[in-house]
Amino acid sequence: MNADSSQDNLDHHLETGLRIFLDSADPADWRRFLPLGFFHGVTTNPLLLERAGQPCTVANLRTLAGAALDVGAREIQMQTWGRSPGQMTETGEKLAELAEPDLRVVVKIPSTAEGFQVARTLLAKSIPVTLTAVYTPGQVMAAAGLGATYAAPYLGRLQDAGQDGAAVVLTMHDILTRTGSQTRLLTASLRTVKQVVDLAAKGLDTFTFGPGVADQLLVSDLTSTAAIDFQRAAEAMGDES
């Protein structure tokens, strides 16, 4: 990475405002939703690659990064892998090299002790990272202390484990906002539009969700009826010349 791209990563890190990602490794989903324009990019991980029938290799992820850029993604998050911190770091560096001038690559890393070692090394090289599979406020504090670009809690899985997922995520949000951290809370494992809207109404600004939730986001019978009425009126009153 050259100095200019490192500065771009820093500037991007400091941006504020709503940021929405499509949580899918299926290019068909990307082609369907990214042209709508409101998705910042896509998030992937090895499990999503497996579900989409996509090989978890750097070569294939290079192809996927190009496909994401072609449909308008500004950022793609790809998760590193390896049986040791060294292997994870090496893979993460290779993934970061897939960045393009108009496509930022963020390397996702599980929030284990070994993962924090990897994240520290990558951040020192100006590579943006997401600490993922975050389940406790303490992990968010650690991610913020490290200077991670994102910390990604899994709301749905917290609820599956019998916890009040929304309350845990809101505590994480309070920690970051009250301490002035620049780490974004990337809320994941969202299963309904209501979950997204309720959290956004409380000040959370960064989300990733799958095609099922994306489908729900724009659905309104009232809007559909209004659109039909507008078109009818336009045709009835239009100039046919």
C-alpha positions as CSV (number, residue, x, y, z in Angstrom):
1,M,0.0,0.0,0.0
2,N,1.4,3.4,-0.9
3,A,1.2,6.5,1.3
4,D,-1.8,7.9,-0.6
5,S,-3.8,4.8,0.0
6,S,-2.9,4.8,3.7
7,Q,-4.1,8.4,4.0
8,D,-7.3,7.4,2.1
9,N,-7.9,4.7,4.7
10,L,-7.4,7.2,7.5
11,D,-9.8,9.7,6.0
12,H,-12.4,7.0,5.3
13,H,-12.1,5.9,8.9
14,L,-13.0,9.4,10.1
15,E,-16.1,9.7,8.0
16,T,-19.4,9.9,9.9
17,G,-23.0,9.1,9.0
18,L,-25.1,6.1,8.1
19,R,-23.3,3.2,6.5
20,I,-25.2,0.0,5.4
21,F,-23.7,-3.2,4.1
22,L,-25.2,-6.2,2.4
23,D,-24.1,-9.4,4.2
24,S,-23.7,-11.8,1.4
25,A,-21.0,-13.5,-0.6
26,D,-23.3,-14.2,-3.5
27,P,-22.7,-11.9,-6.5
28,A,-26.3,-12.5,-7.6
29,D,-27.4,-10.7,-4.4
30,W,-24.9,-7.9,-5.1
31,R,-26.2,-7.4,-8.6
32,R,-29.7,-7.2,-7.2
33,F,-29.2,-4.8,-4.4
34,L,-26.0,-2.7,-4.9
35,P,-27.4,-0.8,-7.9
36,L,-30.1,0.7,-5.6
37,G,-27.3,2.9,-4.3
38,F,-27.8,3.0,-0.6
39,F,-25.5,0.1,0.3
40,H,-22.0,1.2,1.1
41,G,-20.6,-2.2,0.2
42,V,-20.7,-5.9,1.2
43,T,-19.5,-8.0,4.1
44,T,-18.4,-11.6,3.7
45,N,-16.8,-14.3,5.8
46,P,-15.9,-18.0,5.2
47,L,-19.3,-19.2,6.2
48,L,-21.0,-16.9,3.7
49,L,-18.6,-18.1,1.1
50,E,-19.4,-21.7,1.9
51,R,-23.2,-21.0,1.6
52,A,-22.7,-19.3,-1.7
53,G,-20.5,-22.1,-3.1
54,Q,-17.6,-19.7,-3.4
55,P,-14.0,-21.0,-2.8
56,C,-12.3,-19.4,0.2
57,T,-9.1,-18.5,-1.7
58,V,-7.3,-15.3,-2.3
59,A,-7.6,-15.9,-6.0
60,N,-11.4,-16.2,-5.8
61,L,-11.7,-13.3,-3.5
62,R,-9.8,-11.2,-6.0
63,T,-12.5,-12.1,-8.6
64,L,-15.3,-11.3,-6.0
65,A,-13.7,-7.9,-5.2
66,G,-13.8,-7.0,-8.9
67,A,-17.5,-8.1,-9.1
68,A,-18.4,-6.0,-6.1
69,L,-16.7,-3.0,-7.6
70,D,-18.5,-3.5,-10.9
71,V,-21.9,-3.2,-9.2
72,G,-21.1,-0.1,-7.2
73,A,-19.6,-1.3,-3.9
74,R,-17.3,1.2,-2.2
75,E,-16.1,-1.2,0.3
76,I,-15.8,-5.0,0.7
77,Q,-15.0,-6.7,4.0
78,M,-13.3,-10.1,3.7
79,Q,-12.2,-12.3,6.5
80,T,-8.7,-13.7,6.9
81,W,-8.0,-17.3,7.9
82,G,-5.1,-19.4,9.1
83,R,-4.1,-21.8,11.9
84,S,-1.7,-19.3,13.5
85,P,-1.4,-15.5,13.9
86,G,1.4,-15.5,11.3
87,Q,-0.7,-17.3,8.7
88,M,-3.7,-15.0,9.4
89,T,-1.5,-12.0,9.1
90,E,-0.1,-13.2,5.8
91,T,-3.5,-13.9,4.4
92,G,-4.8,-10.6,5.6
93,E,-2.0,-8.7,3.9
94,K,-2.8,-10.5,0.6
95,L,-6.5,-9.6,1.0
96,A,-5.6,-5.9,1.6
97,E,-3.7,-5.9,-1.7
98,L,-6.9,-6.5,-3.5
99,A,-8.0,-2.9,-2.8
100,E,-8.6,-0.6,-5.8
101,P,-8.7,3.2,-5.9
102,D,-12.6,3.0,-5.8
103,L,-12.9,0.0,-3.5
104,R,-11.6,-0.2,0.0
105,V,-10.8,-3.7,1.4
106,V,-11.4,-4.2,5.1
107,V,-9.9,-7.3,6.7
108,K,-12.1,-9.1,9.2
109,I,-10.6,-10.9,12.1
110,P,-12.3,-12.9,14.9
111,S,-12.1,-11.1,18.2
112,T,-9.8,-13.7,19.9
113,A,-6.5,-13.0,21.6
114,E,-4.7,-14.2,18.5
115,G,-7.0,-12.1,16.4
116,F,-6.1,-9.0,18.3
117,Q,-2.4,-9.7,17.6
118,V,-3.2,-10.0,13.9
119,A,-5.3,-6.8,14.0
120,R,-2.5,-4.9,15.7
121,T,0.0,-5.9,13.0
122,L,-2.3,-5.0,10.1
123,L,-3.3,-1.7,11.6
124,A,0.3,-0.8,12.0
125,K,0.5,-1.2,8.2
126,S,-2.5,1.1,7.7
127,I,-4.7,-1.8,6.7
128,P,-8.3,-1.3,8.0
129,V,-9.7,-4.1,10.1
130,T,-13.0,-5.3,11.5
131,L,-12.9,-7.3,14.7
132,T,-15.8,-9.6,14.2
133,A,-17.8,-12.1,16.3
134,V,-17.9,-9.6,19.1
135,Y,-20.2,-10.6,22.0
136,T,-19.2,-8.5,25.0
137,P,-18.8,-4.8,25.8
138,G,-15.3,-5.7,27.0
139,Q,-14.4,-6.9,23.5
140,V,-15.6,-3.6,22.1
141,M,-13.5,-1.6,24.6
142,A,-10.5,-3.7,23.6
143,A,-11.3,-3.1,19.9
144,A,-11.6,0.7,20.5
145,G,-8.4,0.7,22.5
146,L,-6.6,-1.0,19.6
147,G,-8.0,1.5,17.1
148,A,-9.9,-1.0,15.0
149,T,-11.9,0.4,12.1
150,Y,-15.0,-1.6,13.0
151,A,-16.2,-3.9,15.8
152,A,-18.9,-6.2,14.7
153,P,-21.4,-7.6,17.3
154,Y,-23.8,-10.4,16.3
155,L,-27.2,-9.3,17.6
156,G,-29.1,-12.3,16.5
157,R,-26.7,-14.8,18.0
158,L,-26.6,-12.9,21.3
159,Q,-30.4,-13.4,21.4
160,D,-30.0,-17.0,20.5
161,A,-27.7,-17.4,23.5
162,G,-30.5,-16.1,25.7
163,Q,-29.2,-12.5,26.1
164,D,-30.9,-9.2,25.4
165,G,-29.1,-8.6,22.2
166,A,-30.3,-5.1,21.7
167,A,-29.4,-4.0,25.2
168,V,-25.9,-5.5,24.8
169,V,-25.4,-3.7,21.5
170,L,-26.7,-0.4,22.9
171,T,-24.2,-0.7,25.8
172,M,-21.4,-1.2,23.2
173,H,-22.6,1.9,21.3
174,D,-22.6,3.9,24.5
175,I,-19.0,2.9,25.3
176,L,-17.8,4.1,21.9
177,T,-19.8,7.3,21.8
178,R,-19.1,8.4,25.3
179,T,-15.4,7.7,25.0
180,G,-15.2,9.5,21.6
181,S,-13.9,6.4,19.9
182,Q,-13.5,6.4,16.1
183,T,-14.2,2.7,16.0
184,R,-17.5,2.1,14.2
185,L,-19.9,-0.4,15.7
186,L,-20.9,-2.6,12.8
187,T,-24.1,-4.4,14.0
188,A,-24.5,-7.8,12.3
189,S,-26.7,-10.8,12.5
190,L,-29.8,-8.7,12.0
191,R,-32.9,-10.6,11.1
192,T,-35.7,-8.0,10.8
193,V,-36.1,-4.5,9.6
194,K,-37.5,-3.5,13.0
195,Q,-34.2,-4.5,14.6
196,V,-32.4,-2.2,12.2
197,V,-34.8,0.7,12.5
198,D,-35.0,0.5,16.3
199,L,-31.3,0.6,16.7
200,A,-30.9,3.4,14.1
201,A,-33.5,5.4,16.1
202,K,-31.2,5.1,19.1
203,G,-28.2,6.5,17.2
204,L,-26.5,3.4,15.8
205,D,-25.3,4.1,12.2
206,T,-23.5,1.1,10.8
207,F,-25.3,-2.1,9.9
208,T,-24.9,-5.3,7.8
209,F,-27.8,-7.5,6.9
210,G,-28.7,-10.2,4.4
211,P,-31.0,-10.1,1.3
212,G,-34.0,-11.1,3.4
213,V,-33.9,-8.0,5.5
214,A,-32.9,-5.9,2.4
215,D,-36.1,-7.1,0.7
216,Q,-38.2,-5.9,3.7
217,L,-36.5,-2.5,3.9
218,L,-38.3,-0.9,1.0
219,V,-41.6,-2.7,1.3
220,S,-44.7,-0.5,1.9
221,D,-48.1,-1.2,0.5
222,L,-48.9,2.5,0.8
223,T,-45.9,3.4,-1.4
224,S,-46.8,0.8,-4.0
225,T,-50.3,2.2,-4.2
226,A,-49.1,5.8,-4.5
227,A,-46.7,4.8,-7.3
228,I,-49.5,3.2,-9.2
229,D,-51.7,6.3,-8.7
230,F,-48.9,8.6,-9.9
231,Q,-48.3,6.6,-13.1
232,R,-52.1,6.4,-13.8
233,A,-52.4,10.2,-13.4
234,A,-49.3,10.8,-15.6
235,E,-50.7,8.6,-18.4
236,A,-54.2,10.2,-18.1
237,M,-52.9,13.8,-18.2
238,G,-49.8,13.3,-20.4
239,D,-49.1,14.8,-23.8
240,E,-49.3,12.0,-26.3
241,S,-47.7,14.0,-29.2
